[in-house]
């Protein structure tokens, strides 16, 4: 795959943890924007 993501709740804080990897910086930024649109922007 060109990219992958793992989103999980933190065990110690009231946050979601997101790990995102992509083959290129442009793809990473595109997928991050898509995920932020779904999950909301980080605090």
C-alpha positions as CSV (number, residue, x, y, z in Angstrom):
1,X,0.0,0.0,0.0
2,X,1.0,3.6,-0.5
3,X,-0.1,4.6,3.0
4,X,-1.5,3.2,6.2
5,X,-3.0,4.6,9.4
6,X,-3.7,3.4,12.9
7,X,-6.1,5.4,15.2
8,X,-6.6,4.3,18.7
9,X,-7.7,5.8,22.0
10,X,-5.0,6.7,24.5
11,X,-4.9,4.5,27.6
12,X,-3.8,7.3,29.9
13,X,-5.3,10.5,28.4
14,X,-8.7,11.4,26.8
15,X,-7.1,11.6,23.3
16,X,-7.0,9.6,20.1
17,X,-3.5,8.6,19.0
18,X,-2.9,8.5,15.2
19,X,0.1,7.0,13.4
20,X,0.1,7.7,9.7
21,X,2.8,6.7,7.2
22,X,2.9,7.4,3.4
23,X,5.3,6.9,0.6
24,X,5.5,10.6,-0.2
25,X,5.1,13.8,1.8
26,X,2.3,15.0,-0.5
27,X,0.3,11.8,0.1
28,X,0.9,12.0,3.8
29,X,-0.5,15.6,3.9
30,X,-3.5,14.6,1.7
31,X,-4.4,11.6,3.9
32,X,-3.9,13.6,7.1
33,X,-6.3,16.3,5.8
34,X,-8.8,13.6,5.0
35,X,-8.5,12.1,8.4
36,X,-8.8,15.4,10.2
37,X,-12.0,16.1,8.2
38,X,-13.4,12.9,9.6
39,X,-12.0,13.0,13.1
40,X,-11.6,16.7,13.7
41,X,-8.4,18.7,14.0
42,X,-6.0,18.0,16.8
43,X,-6.0,20.0,20.0
